[in-house]
Amino acid sequence: MAAGCSSSPAGSEPTEFLFHDSNQAAYVQWTKTGSHVAGTLQDAYVDPSDPTKVTSGTQSLTGEVSDGNITLTLTLDQSFLGATNLSGTFNGTVLVLGIPNNNGTINEVTFAPATVSTYNRDADNLNGDANRNESAAQQAQQQAQAAQQQQEAQQQAQAQVSANQGKVSDDAQAVTGDISSLASDDDFSSDVGSVASSLAQEQQDLTQAQADAKAEEAEAQQYPGGNYGEVCTDASGVSTDASGVATDASGVETSASGVEEDLGSARQDIKELQADFATLKSDESSYAYTPSGAPTTATVNAAIGSATAAINSAIAITNGDISQAVSLFNQAAAAAAQASQAGNCNLGAPAGPAGITPIS
């Protein structure tokens, strides 16, 4: 604020002058000696590009008054409204200074007689405006930040929703893949067919063993003396046939192990399907989202039911073939025993298939 100065006595020439507008207050105080003036110019200015700050300062000035014209020089080389050398008019009461504009024109600024208190009031008003502008700017900045934060929060929330829905969609795709894998793995026809094929070979070899045994029994009846050992040789051939049947039975067991391996794959598929479907239902509930075309409980139950039925059927058919394989070997062993007995050959029983057991 300006230092206190008294106004000119009544009737005397004024020595204090004030110019002000919405952006600036300028106060000139001088002492006039003849045509020479010397004093100060105090200025408070708000730059429109930053209305939150007031720039103020005090400058020394000197000047000359002649025939109503005046020239002033700011001795500190600081500008007032963009100029350091000012000219204008002074009629003894009103001071008018010409301020050059950027476009080359002159803008006349009128200083009227005033007091320092009037300048201080105007400067205070500028500071008040600047403070209000700063508060408004801060509020606008806070509102902009709040709006930005809200937008970012909404974007993050939407991104999270998209991520959650993407996870549910991935869950649904996993279940769909599980159903497809299970449908592929619950086809046991090839391995069950291999068991049947092995059983057919065993049946064929049993038929041969029974035919050889029948021929050997007929030979034994024809040659009670053994036909020089030929009867027992033929009985030994029947025993060899029975061993071949045992080998065939082991082939049935080997084929059955292939079925059992397939059963394990299908059962594992069922477990994975159940686990993935449980995850899907949990995520659908958690994120309140169900993808279009997502597998339903009915679809999953149908796939598991179909696979379970195929598993049970494969077990039943294969175990039936295993049981028949054991029976066929027993028949072959009985034929070998009868051949040995018919020729009084005292041959040992043929070795049976090792460890042939039902699958589960």
WOGINOR-V710976 format. One record per pair of residues at least 6 apart in sequence whose C-alpha atoms are under 7 Angstrom apart, sorted by the first residue. I is the first residue (numbers start at 1). J is the second residue. If there is no record, write none. Layout:
I;J, I;J
//
This chain:
1;120, 2;42, 2;116, 2;120, 4;116, 5;116, 7;16, 7;115, 8;14, 8;15, 13;92, 13;93, 14;93, 14;113, 15;29, 15;30, 15;31, 16;28, 16;29, 16;30, 16;113, 16;114, 16;115, 17;27, 17;28, 17;29, 17;111, 17;112, 17;113, 17;114, 18;26, 18;27, 18;28, 18;111, 18;112, 18;113, 18;114, 18;119, 19;25, 19;26, 19;27, 19;110, 19;111, 19;112, 20;26, 23;45, 23;46, 24;44, 24;45, 24;46, 25;43, 25;44, 25;45, 25;119, 25;122, 25;123, 26;41, 26;42, 26;43, 26;44, 27;41, 27;42, 27;43, 27;119, 28;40, 28;41, 28;42, 29;39, 29;40, 29;41, 30;37, 30;38, 30;39, 30;40, 31;37, 31;38, 31;39, 32;38, 35;64, 35;65, 35;66, 36;63, 36;64, 36;65, 37;62, 37;63, 37;64, 38;61, 38;62, 38;63, 39;60, 39;61, 39;62, 40;58, 40;59, 40;60, 40;61, 41;58, 41;59, 41;60, 41;61, 42;57, 42;58, 42;59, 43;56, 43;57, 43;58, 44;54, 44;55, 44;56, 44;57, 44;123, 45;54, 45;55, 45;56, 46;53, 46;54, 46;55, 51;130, 51;133, 52;130, 52;131, 52;133, 52;134, 53;130, 54;127, 54;130, 59;74, 59;76, 60;74, 60;75, 60;76, 61;72, 61;73, 61;74, 61;75, 62;72, 62;73, 62;74, 63;70, 63;71, 63;72, 63;73, 64;70, 64;71, 64;72, 65;71, 68;89, 68;90, 68;91, 69;88, 69;89, 69;90, 70;87, 70;88, 70;89, 70;90, 71;86, 71;87, 71;88, 72;85, 72;86, 72;87, 73;84, 73;85, 73;86, 74;84, 74;85, 77;84, 78;84, 81;99, 83;99, 86;97, 86;98, 86;99, 87;97, 87;98, 88;96, 88;97, 88;98, 89;95, 89;96, 89;97, 90;96, 93;113, 94;111, 94;112, 94;113, 95;110, 95;111, 95;112, 96;108, 96;109, 96;110, 96;111, 97;108, 97;109, 97;110, 98;106, 98;107, 98;108, 98;109, 99;106, 99;107, 99;108, 100;106, 100;107, 101;107, 164;287, 165;289, 168;280, 168;283, 168;284, 169;291, 171;276, 171;279, 171;280, 172;280, 172;294, 172;295, 174;276, 175;273, 175;276, 175;277, 176;295, 178;269, 178;273, 179;273, 179;303, 182;266, 182;269, 182;270, 185;262, 185;265, 185;266, 186;266, 186;307, 186;310, 186;311, 188;259, 188;262, 188;314, 191;255, 191;258, 191;259, 192;259, 192;314, 192;318, 194;255, 195;252, 195;255, 195;256, 195;318, 196;321, 198;248, 198;251, 198;252, 199;252, 199;321, 199;325, 201;248, 202;245, 202;248, 202;249, 203;328, 205;241, 205;244, 205;245, 206;245, 206;328, 206;332, 209;238, 209;241, 209;242, 209;332, 210;332, 210;335, 212;238, 213;235, 213;238, 213;335, 213;336, 213;339, 216;231, 216;234, 216;235, 216;339, 217;339, 217;342, 219;231, 220;226, 220;231, 220;342, 220;343, 226;343, 231;343, 232;343, 232;345, 235;336, 235;339, 235;340, 238;336, 238;339, 239;336, 239;350, 242;329, 242;332, 242;333, 242;336, 242;350, 243;350, 243;351, 245;329, 245;332, 246;329, 246;352, 246;353, 247;353, 249;325, 249;326, 249;329, 249;353, 250;353, 250;356, 252;322, 252;325, 253;322, 253;356, 256;318, 260;359, 263;311, 270;304, 284;290, 315;359, 315;360, 319;358, 319;359, 322;358, 333;349, 333;350, 337;349, 340;346, 340;347
//
